[in-house]
């Protein structure tokens, strides 16, 4: 069931998203620190929710990051997630979800293949920023939740990769006299609550935090983004390889504007948490 209308702008090429995920699957464990951090922070929210969620869905599970956290907490007798009897994991990439263990389904977040009122809890960590119609996807999530079910998601916010975006914009203006879409647009926290309300969620809560990561070089950051499956997937992205001259100019700006006294550069990631309940 699709909630997408003809008026929905197509920003992201979903086939390209799947291609990037598939390419990243084999070496993902070498670049997954950011998504593991997001999944851990998402799971920590359950310390304050005193109820069970017998049937749970993880959207965009990749190699099963959240399932691994659950398994670790269970074996450590510190199960912060309550009673989850069944965990179903999805990912758009068959190759990626094939590396996870447990119950798995290949599914596009824009077309969730589940019946109404199926889940007590739906989770998503670092995944929904690449859907074309976030409101439509949230509507589908509310549809598949049982009454009094919970959605808890974490997405990248508007301050994410601001340093990299600024550096490329400066370099491209100097070399070409204009800019191209090289960094994905991300959710503005001011819009999060309105999106949840439009999707019909009760008691919507939105909050954000900035995670700062240091790198020795901007190229290492770009290598990590590619290794996470987060390469540029916008329809309007440049189709040719980025010239070395542009990359070098951008890295110069990055070091000049965003390095610390130790010569390392900072990369900002805004983590926006969305919480909403399906009315009983």
For each residue, the residues with C-beta under 8 A, 3 or more apart:
1: 111 112 140 143
2: 110 111 136
3: 133 135 136 137 139 140
4: 8 110 132 133 136
5: 8 133 136
6:
7:
8: 4 5 132 133 136
9: 132
10: 13 132 235
11: 132 185 234 235 236
12: 16 17 130 131 132 184 233 234 235
13: 10 16 17 233 234 235
14: 17 18 92 108 110 130 132 233
15: 18 19
16: 12 13 19 20 233
17: 12 13 14 20 21 92 130 229 233
18: 14 15 21 22 92 93
19: 15 16 22 23
20: 16 17 23 24 226 229 230 231 233
21: 17 18 24 25 62 91 92 93 95 96 229
22: 18 19 25 93 94 95 96
23: 19 20 229
24: 20 21 27 28 31 96 226 227 228 229
25: 21 22 28 62 63 93 95 96 98 99 229
26:
27: 24 30 31 227
28: 24 25 31 32 62 63 96 99 227 228 229
29: 32 63
30: 27 227
31: 24 27 28 223 224 226 227 228
32: 28 29 35 36 62 63 65 228
33: 36 37
34: 37 38 126 211 213 224 228 269
35: 32 38 39 62 65 125 126 228
36: 32 33 39 40 65
37: 33 34 40 41 211
38: 34 35 41 42 125 126 154 271
39: 35 36 42 43 65 66 69 125 126
40: 36 37 43 44 69
41: 37 38 44 45 154 271 273
42: 38 39 45 66 123 125 152 153 154 273
43: 39 40 46 66 69 70 73 80 81
44: 40 41 47 80
45: 41 42 48 49 152 273 275
46: 43 49 80 81 82
47: 44 80
48: 45
49: 45 46 82 150
50: 82
51: 82
52: 82 83 84 120
53: 56 81 82 83 84 120 121 150
54: 83 84 85 86 120
55: 85 86 88 118 119 120 121 146
56: 53 84 86 87 88 119 120 121 122 123
57: 87 88 89 90 114 118 119 121 122 123 144
58: 61 66 67 87 88 89 90 123 124 125
59: 90 107 109 112 122 123 124 127 128 141 153
60: 90 91 92 109 124 125 126 127 128
61: 58 64 65 66 67 89 90 91 97 100 104
62: 21 25 28 32 35 65 91 96 97 99 100 229
63: 25 28 29 32 96 97 99 100
64: 61 67 68 89 99 100 101 102
65: 32 35 36 39 61 62 68 69 125
66: 39 42 43 58 61 69 70 87 89 123 125
67: 58 61 64 70 71 87 89 100 101 102
68: 64 65 71 72
69: 39 40 43 65 66 72 73
70: 43 66 67 73 74 79 81 84 87
71: 67 68 74 75
72: 68 69 75 76
73: 43 69 70 76 78 79 80 81
74: 70 71 77 79
75: 71 72
76: 72 73
77: 74
78: 73
79: 70 73 74 82
80: 43 44 46 47 73
81: 43 46 53 70 73 84
82: 46 49 50 51 52 53 79
83: 52 53 54
84: 52 53 54 56 70 81 87 121
85: 54 55
86: 54 55 56 103
87: 56 57 58 66 67 70 84 102 103
88: 55 56 57 58 103 104 105 119
89: 57 58 61 64 66 67 97 100 102 103 104 105
90: 57 58 59 60 61 97 104 105 106 107 109 112
91: 21 60 61 62 94 96 97 100 104 106 107
92: 14 17 18 21 60 96 106 107 108 109
93: 18 21 22 25 96 97 106 229
94: 22 91 97 98 106
95: 21 22 25 98 99
96: 21 22 24 25 28 62 63 91 92 93 99 100 229
97: 61 62 63 89 90 91 93 94 100 104 105 106
98: 25 94 95 104
99: 25 28 62 63 64 95 96
100: 61 62 63 64 67 89 91 96 97 104
101: 64 67
102: 64 67 87 89
103: 86 87 88 89
104: 61 88 89 90 91 97 98 100
105: 88 89 90 97 113
106: 90 91 92 93 94 97
107: 59 90 91 92 111 112 113
108: 14 92 111 112
109: 59 60 90 92 112 124 127 128 131 137
110: 2 4 14 131 132 133 136 137
111: 1 2 107 108 140
112: 1 59 90 107 108 109 137 140 141 144
113: 105 107
114: 57 118 119 144
115: 118 144
116: 143 144
117: 144 145 146 147
118: 55 57 114 115 144 145 146
119: 55 56 57 88 114 122 144 145 146 149
120: 52 53 54 55 56 145 146 149 150
121: 53 55 56 57 84 145 149 150 151 152
122: 56 57 59 119 141 144 145 149 150 151 152 153
123: 42 56 57 58 59 66 152 153
124: 58 59 60 109 127 128 152 153 154 155
125: 35 38 39 42 58 60 65 66 153 154
126: 34 35 38 39 60 129 154 155 156
127: 59 60 109 124 130 153 155
128: 59 60 109 124 131 134 137 153 155
129: 126 155 156 184 186 187
130: 12 14 17 127 184 233
131: 12 109 110 128 134 136 137
132: 4 8 9 10 11 12 14 110
133: 3 4 5 8 110 136 137
134: 128 131 137 138 187 195
135: 3 138 139 195 198 199
136: 2 3 4 5 8 110 131 133 139 140
137: 3 109 110 112 128 131 133 134 140 141
138: 134 135 141 142 151 195 196 198 199 201 276
139: 3 135 136 142 143 199 200
140: 1 3 111 112 136 137 143 144
141: 59 112 122 137 138 144 145 151 199
142: 138 139 145 151 199 200 201 276 278
143: 1 116 139 140
144: 57 112 114 115 116 117 118 119 122 140 141
145: 117 118 119 120 121 122 141 142 149 150 151 278
146: 55 117 118 119 120 149 278
147: 117 278 279 280
148: 277 278 279 280
149: 119 120 121 122 145 146 277 278
150: 49 53 120 121 122 145 275 276 277 278
151: 121 122 138 141 142 145 201 274 275 276 277 278
152: 42 45 121 122 123 124 273 274 275
153: 42 59 122 123 124 125 127 128 273 274
154: 38 41 42 124 125 126 271 272 273 274
155: 124 126 127 128 129 186 187 271 272 274
156: 126 129 160 186 187 269 270 271 272
157: 160 186 187 188 189 208 270 271 272
158: 185 186 187 188 189 270
159: 162 186 210 268 270
160: 156 157 186 268 269 270
161: 164 165 183 267 268 269
162: 159 165 166 268
163: 166 167 254 257 258 265 266 267 268
164: 161 167 168 183 218 221 222 250 254 267
165: 161 162 168 169 182 183
166: 162 163 169 170 253 257
167: 163 164 170 171 218 250 251 253 254 257 258
168: 164 165 171 172 179 182 183 246 250
169: 165 166 172 173 179
170: 166 167 173 174 249 250 253
171: 167 168 174 175 246 249 250 252 253
172: 168 169 175 176 178 179 180 182 246 250
173: 169 170 176 177 178 179
174: 170 171 249
175: 171 172 245 246 249
176: 172 173 246
177: 173
178: 172 173
179: 168 169 172 173
180: 172 236 237 238
181: 232 234 236 237
182: 165 168 172 232 237 238 242
183: 161 164 165 168 232
184: 12 129 130 232 233 234
185: 11 158
186: 129 155 156 157 158 159 160 270
187: 129 134 155 156 157 158 191 192 195 272
188: 157 158 191 192
189: 157 158 192 206 207 208 270 272
190: 193 194
191: 187 188 194 195
192: 187 188 189 195 196 204 206 272 274
193: 190 196 197 204 205 206
194: 190 191 197 198
195: 134 135 138 187 191 192 198 199 274
196: 138 192 193 199 201 204 206 274 276
197: 193 194 200 201 204
198: 135 138 194 195
199: 135 138 139 141 142 195 196 276
200: 139 142 197 278 279
201: 138 142 151 196 197 204 276 277 278
202: 276 277 278 279
203: 275 276 277
204: 192 193 196 197 201 274 275 276
205: 193 273 274 275 276
206: 189 192 193 196 272 273 274 275
207: 189 272 273
208: 157 189 270 271 272 273
209: 270 271
210: 159 268 269 270 271
211: 34 37 268 269 270 271
212: 266 267 268 269
213: 34 221 266 267 269
214: 260 264 265 266 267
215: 218 220 221 224 264 265 266 267
216: 220 263 264 265
217: 220 221 251 265
218: 164 167 215 221 222 250 251 254 255 265
219: 222 223 247 251
220: 215 216 217 223 224
221: 164 213 215 217 218 224 225 265 267
222: 164 218 219 225 226
223: 31 219 220 226 227
224: 31 34 215 220 221 227 228
225: 221 222 228 230 231
226: 20 24 31 222 223 229 230 231
227: 24 27 28 30 31 223 224
228: 24 28 31 32 34 35 224 225
229: 17 20 21 23 24 25 28 62 93 96 226
230: 20 225 226
231: 20 225 226
232: 181 182 183 184 237
233: 12 13 14 16 17 20 130 184 237
234: 11 12 13 181 184 237
235: 10 11 12 13
236: 11 180 181
237: 180 181 182 232 233 234
238: 180 182 242
239:
240:
241:
242: 182 238 246 247
243: 246 247
244: 247 248
245: 175 248 249
246: 168 171 172 175 176 242 243 249 250
247: 219 242 243 244 250 251
248: 244 245 251 252
249: 170 171 174 175 245 246 252 253
250: 164 167 168 170 171 172 218 246 247 253 254
251: 167 217 218 219 247 248 254 255
252: 171 248 249 255 256
253: 166 167 170 171 249 250 256 257
254: 163 164 167 218 250 251 257 258 259 265
255: 218 251 252 258 259 263 265
256: 252 253 259
257: 163 166 167 253 254
258: 163 167 254 255 265 266
259: 254 255 256 263 264 265 266
260: 214 263 264 265 266
261:
262:
263: 216 255 259 260
264: 214 215 216 259 260
265: 163 214 215 216 217 218 221 254 255 258 259 260
266: 163 212 213 214 215 258 259 260
267: 161 163 164 212 213 214 215 221
268: 159 160 161 162 163 210 211 212
269: 34 156 160 161 210 211 212 213
270: 156 157 158 159 160 186 189 208 209 210 211
271: 38 41 154 155 156 157 208 209 210 211
272: 154 155 156 157 187 189 192 206 207 208
273: 41 42 45 152 153 154 205 206 207 208
274: 151 152 153 154 155 192 195 196 204 205 206
275: 45 150 151 152 203 204 205 206
276: 138 142 150 151 196 199 201 202 203 204 205
277: 148 149 150 151 201 202 203
278: 142 145 146 147 148 149 150 151 200 201 202
279: 147 148 200 202
280: 147 148
